[in-house]
Amino acid sequence: MKKPTNKLLFDTPGWTIPKENINSEKKAKRKKNRNKPTTERPSSSEQQQEDSPSPKRLKNSHPHNNKQQQQQQPTKNQPNETLHVGTHQLAKGLLNSNLNGSRFRILNETLYTSTGPEALKLFQSNPIEAAADDEEEEGGGEHRIRREENPNFEIYHLGFRSQTKHWPQNPVDLIAHQLQQDPHLQKIPGPVLVADLGCGEAPLAKLLCSSPSTSSSNQKNSKPIAHHNQFKVFSYDLVADREGWITVAECSSLVPLPGSLDDRVGNGMMDIVVCCLSLMSTNWVGMILEARRILKHDGELRIAEVTSRFVDVDLFVTFIKSIGFSNPTKDQSNTHFILFKFKKLPLTLAKNQRDSSSVDLLNPQSKLELIQTGQKLLKPCIYKRR
């Protein structure tokens, strides 16, 4: 009698199942193989013998498993998929809401603790495409980031609106009302030119005007300047909008309007410059210097800032006067913010004002010292987590 040869079911080391035992152990082995994947696939003939039993045998093989499979399969009348999609969308919306709230706080703190150029990168750049930016620079190509790829602007202002809606009054509404009711401005021949530095979503222009605004340096875009009766508003911030209200500018470095810090060269062209809750960066003094540069002689600088930011209101006023502005009118009747109205003066007159000392605005070292002093006068506005 010949000794039976061993035919391996799998070519896996250690698996030595004789052919004679396949029929008796096949059922147990098939059950085991279902729960444990193999490292190598069997031959086609063996797999067909192993995994392709007759329909009758398959039907009666594992009635318990078949019963579980039938219970797990939903009926056609059960809207399980629809409920799953709706629940998923709701959960995703709530998750995004929480993430946006956290991102707003991070963005807000970053804006108050970084310079203007650093803030510009925060809103204009896309971290995912940083490598692509480097490649474009090396290749000499132009790489533009579409606004929808960087949601920081929308997220920040969504959170900002959520915070200010609880205030008794919004400062931009009050400034717009005061400008419309100011009898002095009504006497100005022609339209009143207003520059809104750090305009956000341009609410001031939308309150005073009926059409979008662009600066005079952007005429090639053929977009109208925002105006209504007596006002033309030039709105600047770190991100432009699709409707054309806002022109991109980092206002602590350069506002794209004519003017000079040297009074001997000539004055600017703006009647009003507004800084409404926009003195945010650590070099916010640069925005005040730009405001002075673009203002006409006797032009007005209107500032609204959160009350809790001031280390000392009188020190802040003295500092602004030293840059070439008059004694202001102050409105401290609001619980959340203070309004100031300064007038531009020649530096020779500002020097003669009590509690004021003139500085050389054309000296880079003097400008650096002013920026360093300004950091000590306004505290960052940090929102606490609820």
C-alpha positions as CSV (number, residue, x, y, z in Angstrom):
1,M,0.0,0.0,0.0
2,K,1.3,3.4,-1.1
3,K,1.9,6.0,1.6
4,P,-0.4,8.9,0.9
5,T,1.3,12.0,-0.3
6,N,0.7,15.3,1.5
7,K,-0.7,18.0,-0.8
8,L,-0.6,21.4,0.8
9,L,-3.8,23.5,0.8
10,F,-1.8,26.7,1.1
11,D,1.8,27.4,0.2
12,T,2.3,29.0,3.6
13,P,5.1,27.6,5.9
14,G,3.7,25.6,8.7
15,W,0.4,24.7,7.0
16,T,0.6,20.9,6.4
17,I,-2.9,19.7,6.0
18,P,-3.1,16.3,4.3
19,K,-5.6,15.9,1.5
20,E,-7.3,13.0,3.3
21,N,-8.3,15.3,6.1
22,I,-9.6,18.1,4.0
23,N,-13.1,16.8,3.9
24,S,-13.3,16.4,7.6
25,E,-11.6,19.6,8.5
26,K,-12.8,21.8,5.6
27,K,-15.8,23.2,7.5
28,A,-13.7,24.3,10.5
29,K,-10.9,25.6,8.3
30,R,-13.3,27.6,6.1
31,K,-14.8,29.2,9.2
32,K,-11.4,30.0,10.5
33,N,-10.2,31.4,7.2
34,R,-13.2,33.8,7.1
35,N,-12.0,35.4,10.3
36,K,-8.3,35.3,9.5
37,P,-7.0,36.6,6.2
38,T,-4.2,34.6,4.6
39,T,-0.9,36.0,3.5
40,E,-1.0,34.3,0.1
41,R,-3.9,33.5,-2.1
42,P,-4.6,29.8,-2.9
43,S,-4.5,28.4,-6.4
44,S,-7.6,29.0,-8.5
45,S,-8.7,25.3,-8.5
46,E,-8.3,25.0,-4.8
47,Q,-10.1,28.3,-4.1
48,Q,-13.0,27.2,-6.3
49,Q,-13.2,24.0,-4.3
50,E,-12.9,25.8,-1.0
51,D,-15.1,28.9,-1.5
52,S,-17.6,27.8,-4.1
53,P,-20.0,25.3,-2.5
54,S,-23.3,24.4,-4.2
55,P,-26.2,26.8,-3.7
56,K,-28.1,24.2,-1.7
57,R,-25.1,23.7,0.7
58,L,-24.5,27.5,1.0
59,K,-28.1,28.1,1.9
60,N,-28.0,25.5,4.7
61,S,-24.3,26.0,5.8
62,H,-24.6,28.6,8.6
63,P,-28.1,29.4,9.3
64,H,-27.1,31.4,12.4
65,N,-24.8,33.6,10.3
66,N,-27.4,34.0,7.6
67,K,-29.9,35.1,10.2
68,Q,-27.5,37.8,11.5
69,Q,-26.8,39.1,8.0
70,Q,-30.6,39.4,7.4
71,Q,-31.0,41.3,10.6
72,Q,-28.2,43.7,9.8
73,Q,-29.5,44.5,6.3
74,P,-32.1,47.4,6.5
75,T,-35.4,47.0,4.7
76,K,-36.1,49.2,1.7
77,N,-38.6,51.3,3.7
78,Q,-36.1,52.3,6.4
79,P,-34.5,55.8,5.6
80,N,-31.2,54.9,7.3
81,E,-29.0,56.5,4.7
82,T,-31.0,59.7,4.6
83,L,-30.9,60.0,8.4
84,H,-27.2,59.3,8.4
85,V,-26.4,62.0,5.9
86,G,-28.5,64.6,7.8
87,T,-27.0,63.7,11.1
88,H,-23.5,63.9,9.6
89,Q,-24.1,67.3,8.1
90,L,-25.5,68.6,11.5
91,A,-22.5,67.2,13.4
92,K,-20.1,68.7,10.8
93,G,-21.8,72.1,11.1
94,L,-21.5,72.1,14.9
95,L,-17.9,71.0,14.6
96,N,-17.1,73.7,12.2
97,S,-18.8,76.3,14.4
98,N,-16.6,75.3,17.4
99,L,-13.5,75.3,15.2
100,N,-14.4,78.7,13.8
101,G,-14.8,80.1,17.3
102,S,-11.3,78.9,18.2
103,R,-9.8,80.1,15.0
104,F,-11.4,83.6,15.6
105,R,-9.7,83.8,19.0
106,I,-6.4,82.7,17.5
107,L,-6.6,85.1,14.6
108,N,-7.7,88.0,16.9
109,E,-4.8,87.4,19.3
110,T,-2.4,87.1,16.4
111,L,-3.5,90.4,14.9
112,Y,-3.0,92.2,18.2
113,T,0.4,90.7,18.9
114,S,2.1,90.9,15.4
115,T,3.1,93.6,13.0
116,G,1.1,94.8,10.1
117,P,3.2,92.9,7.5
118,E,2.9,89.7,9.5
119,A,-0.9,90.1,9.7
120,L,-1.0,90.6,5.9
121,K,0.7,87.3,5.4
122,L,-1.8,85.7,7.8
123,F,-4.7,86.7,5.5
124,Q,-3.1,86.5,2.1
125,S,-0.9,83.3,2.2
126,N,-2.0,79.7,2.1
127,P,0.1,77.4,4.3
128,I,-0.7,74.4,2.0
129,E,0.7,76.2,-1.0
130,A,3.8,77.6,0.7
131,A,6.0,75.2,-1.2
132,A,4.3,76.1,-4.4
133,D,5.0,79.8,-3.7
134,D,8.7,79.0,-3.3
135,E,8.8,77.1,-6.6
136,E,7.0,80.0,-8.4
137,E,9.5,82.5,-7.0
138,E,12.5,80.4,-8.1
139,G,10.9,80.0,-11.6
140,G,10.1,83.6,-11.9
141,G,6.4,82.9,-12.3
142,E,3.5,84.7,-10.7
143,H,1.5,82.8,-8.1
144,R,-1.8,84.2,-6.9
145,I,-3.9,82.8,-4.1
146,R,-7.6,83.0,-4.5
147,R,-9.5,84.4,-1.6
148,E,-11.6,81.3,-1.1
149,E,-8.5,79.3,-0.4
150,N,-7.8,81.3,2.7
151,P,-10.9,81.6,4.9
152,N,-9.3,83.6,7.7
153,F,-10.9,86.9,6.6
154,E,-14.4,85.4,6.7
155,I,-13.8,83.5,10.0
156,Y,-12.4,86.6,11.7
157,H,-15.2,88.9,10.8
158,L,-17.8,86.3,11.5
159,G,-16.4,86.1,15.1
160,F,-16.0,89.9,15.2
161,R,-19.7,90.4,14.4
162,S,-20.7,87.9,17.0
163,Q,-18.8,89.8,19.6
164,T,-19.9,93.4,18.7
165,K,-23.6,92.5,18.3
166,H,-23.8,92.4,22.1
167,W,-22.5,96.0,22.4
168,P,-25.1,98.7,23.2
169,Q,-23.9,100.6,20.1
170,N,-21.5,99.9,17.3
171,P,-18.9,102.7,16.9
172,V,-19.0,102.6,13.1
173,D,-22.7,103.4,13.2
174,L,-22.0,106.4,15.5
175,I,-19.2,107.7,13.3
176,A,-21.3,107.5,10.2
177,H,-24.1,109.4,11.9
178,Q,-21.8,112.1,13.2
179,L,-20.3,112.6,9.7
180,Q,-23.7,112.9,8.1
181,Q,-24.8,115.4,10.8
182,D,-21.6,117.5,10.9
183,P,-22.4,121.1,9.8
184,H,-18.8,121.8,9.1
185,L,-18.6,119.0,6.5
186,Q,-21.7,120.2,4.9
187,K,-20.0,123.5,4.0
188,I,-17.1,121.8,2.2
189,P,-17.5,122.4,-1.6
190,G,-17.7,119.2,-3.5
191,P,-17.7,115.7,-2.0
192,V,-16.1,115.0,1.4
193,L,-13.2,112.5,0.9
194,V,-13.0,109.9,3.6
195,A,-10.3,107.2,4.1
196,D,-11.3,104.2,6.2
197,L,-8.1,102.5,7.4
198,G,-8.5,98.9,8.5
199,C,-12.1,99.0,7.3
200,G,-13.0,95.4,7.9
201,E,-16.0,94.6,5.7
202,A,-16.4,98.3,4.8
203,P,-19.5,99.1,6.9
204,L,-18.7,102.8,6.9
205,A,-18.7,103.0,3.1
206,K,-21.9,101.0,2.9
207,L,-23.6,103.3,5.4
208,L,-22.4,106.5,3.7
209,C,-22.5,105.5,0.1
210,S,-24.5,103.5,-2.4
211,S,-21.8,102.0,-4.6
212,P,-18.5,100.3,-4.1
213,S,-15.2,102.1,-3.4
214,T,-11.7,102.0,-4.9
215,S,-8.8,104.3,-4.4
216,S,-7.7,106.8,-7.0
217,S,-4.6,104.8,-7.5
218,N,-6.6,101.9,-8.9
219,Q,-8.4,103.6,-11.8
220,K,-7.5,100.8,-14.2
221,N,-10.0,98.5,-12.6
222,S,-12.7,101.0,-13.6
223,K,-14.7,100.5,-10.4
224,P,-16.6,103.5,-9.0
225,I,-15.6,105.4,-5.9
226,A,-18.2,104.9,-3.2
227,H,-20.2,108.1,-2.9
228,H,-23.6,109.4,-1.9
229,N,-24.4,113.1,-2.1
230,Q,-21.4,114.6,-0.2
231,F,-19.2,111.6,0.6
232,K,-16.6,109.5,-1.3
233,V,-15.1,106.8,0.8
234,F,-11.8,105.0,0.2
235,S,-11.8,101.7,2.2
236,Y,-8.6,99.8,2.9
237,D,-7.8,96.5,4.6
238,L,-5.7,93.3,4.3
239,V,-8.2,91.5,2.0
240,A,-10.3,92.9,-0.9
241,D,-13.9,91.9,-1.3
242,R,-15.6,90.6,-4.4
243,E,-18.0,93.5,-4.6
244,G,-15.2,96.1,-5.0
245,W,-15.7,98.1,-1.7
246,I,-12.2,97.3,-0.3
247,T,-8.8,97.9,-1.7
248,V,-5.9,95.8,-0.3
249,A,-3.4,97.8,1.8
250,E,-1.3,97.2,4.9
251,C,-2.2,100.5,6.4
252,S,0.6,100.7,9.0
253,S,3.1,100.6,6.2
254,L,1.6,102.4,3.2
255,V,-1.8,103.6,2.2
256,P,-2.0,104.0,-1.6
257,L,-3.0,107.7,-1.6
258,P,-1.0,110.8,-2.3
259,G,0.5,112.9,0.6
260,S,3.7,113.6,2.5
261,L,4.9,113.7,6.1
262,D,6.9,116.7,5.1
263,D,4.6,119.7,5.5
264,R,6.7,121.7,3.1
265,V,6.1,119.3,0.2
266,G,2.3,119.5,0.4
267,N,-0.7,118.2,2.2
268,G,-2.7,115.1,1.3
269,M,-6.2,115.1,-0.2
270,M,-8.4,113.4,2.4
271,D,-10.8,115.5,4.5
272,I,-11.4,112.7,7.0
273,V,-9.4,109.6,8.1
274,V,-11.2,107.0,10.2
275,C,-9.5,104.3,12.4
276,C,-12.4,102.4,13.9
277,L,-11.2,99.6,16.1
278,S,-8.3,99.1,13.7
279,L,-5.2,100.1,15.7
280,M,-4.4,96.5,16.2
281,S,-0.9,95.6,15.2
282,T,2.1,96.2,17.4
283,N,3.2,98.9,14.9
284,W,-0.2,100.7,14.9
285,V,1.6,104.0,15.1
286,G,2.4,103.6,11.5
287,M,-1.3,103.8,10.7
288,I,-1.5,107.2,12.5
289,L,1.5,108.4,10.5
290,E,-0.1,107.3,7.3
291,A,-3.3,109.1,8.4
292,R,-1.4,112.3,8.9
293,R,0.4,111.9,5.6
294,I,-2.8,111.6,3.5
295,L,-4.9,114.3,5.4
296,K,-5.4,117.8,4.2
297,H,-4.3,120.7,6.4
298,D,-7.0,120.9,9.1
299,G,-8.3,117.4,8.1
300,E,-9.8,115.3,10.8
301,L,-8.6,112.0,12.3
302,R,-11.4,110.1,14.0
303,I,-10.4,107.2,16.2
304,A,-12.6,104.7,18.0
305,E,-11.0,102.2,20.3
306,V,-12.0,99.7,23.0
307,T,-11.9,101.3,26.4
308,S,-10.1,98.5,28.1
309,R,-7.1,98.8,25.7
310,F,-6.0,102.2,27.1
311,V,-3.3,102.1,29.7
312,D,-3.9,105.8,30.2
313,V,-6.2,107.9,28.0
314,D,-4.4,111.2,28.7
315,L,-1.0,109.6,27.7
316,F,-2.6,108.4,24.5
317,V,-3.9,111.8,23.7
318,T,-0.5,113.5,24.4
319,F,1.2,110.9,22.2
320,I,-1.1,111.5,19.2
321,K,-0.7,115.3,19.6
322,S,3.1,114.9,19.5
323,I,2.8,113.5,15.9
324,G,1.1,116.7,14.7
325,F,-2.5,116.8,15.8
326,S,-4.6,119.2,17.9
327,N,-6.3,118.7,21.2
328,P,-9.1,116.3,20.6
329,T,-12.7,116.1,21.4
330,K,-13.5,113.0,23.4
331,D,-16.7,111.0,23.8
332,Q,-16.4,108.5,26.7
333,S,-20.2,108.1,27.1
334,N,-20.1,104.6,25.6
335,T,-19.4,101.6,27.8
336,H,-17.3,99.7,25.4
337,F,-15.3,102.2,23.4
338,I,-14.0,105.8,23.3
339,L,-14.3,108.2,20.3
340,F,-11.6,110.8,19.5
341,K,-11.7,113.6,16.9
342,F,-8.3,115.2,16.2
343,K,-7.3,117.8,13.6
344,K,-4.1,117.8,11.6
345,L,-1.7,120.6,12.5
346,P,1.7,121.6,11.0
347,L,4.4,120.3,13.3
348,T,5.6,123.8,14.0
349,L,2.2,124.5,15.7
350,A,2.0,121.1,17.3
351,K,5.4,121.9,19.0
352,N,3.9,124.9,20.7
353,Q,1.0,123.0,22.2
354,R,1.1,122.4,25.9
355,D,2.1,118.8,26.9
356,S,3.3,118.2,23.3
357,S,6.7,117.8,21.8
358,S,7.5,117.7,18.1
359,V,9.3,114.8,16.5
360,D,11.1,114.4,13.2
361,L,8.7,112.2,11.3
362,L,11.1,112.0,8.4
363,N,13.8,110.3,10.6
364,P,13.5,106.5,10.5
365,Q,15.0,106.3,14.0
366,S,12.3,108.7,15.3
367,K,9.6,106.6,13.7
368,L,11.0,103.4,15.3
369,E,11.0,105.1,18.7
370,L,7.4,106.2,18.2
371,I,6.3,102.6,17.3
372,Q,8.0,101.3,20.4
373,T,6.3,103.9,22.6
374,G,2.9,103.1,21.1
375,Q,3.2,99.5,22.1
376,K,3.1,100.6,25.7
377,L,0.0,102.8,25.3
378,L,-2.5,100.3,24.0
379,K,-3.0,96.8,25.3
380,P,-4.1,93.9,23.0
381,C,-7.8,93.1,23.0
382,I,-7.9,89.3,23.8
383,Y,-11.3,87.5,23.9
384,K,-11.6,84.9,26.6
385,R,-13.0,81.4,25.9
386,R,-16.5,80.9,27.1
